[in-house]
């Protein structure tokens, strides 16, 4: 938790604002990775 998000699990567990910030970043990372995957899949299918 600390390495990925800069906060320890105890702080994450106790502070709602920190938890919401971490979850927002996770959601952004997830959406960005899905976009990258979709782009790669389009490139692969175009080149076949």
N, C-alpha and C positions, 0 to 999 in steps of 0.2 A: 504494500500500500504506500509506504513512504517513498520508495524508489520511483514509483509510477506517478504519484500524485503530490508528493511533497508534504503529506501529512500522515501521522501515525493513525492506526486503527482506533485507538482510544479517543483521539480528538475527533475523528470522523464519526464515531459512535455518539459522542456527547453533543457536538455542535451542529445544529440543523443547517445553518448557513454554509458551513464547510461541506457538509454532506451534499447539499444542493449544488454547490459549485463543482464538486468532484463528479457528481452524476451528470451535470450539464456537459462537462468536458468529455466524459465517457460517451455520451450521446453524439457529440460533435465528431469524436474520433471514429465512432461506428459509422456514421453517415458518410464521412470522408472515405473510409475504407470501402464501403459499398459502392461509392461513386468510382473509385479507382478500379475496383473489380469489374464493374459494368463497362468502363472504358476499355479495359484490357480484353474483355470478352468480345466487344464490338470489333476491336482491331484484329483479333484472331479470326473471327468469322468472316471479316472482309477479305482477309488475305488467303483464305482457303480456296 
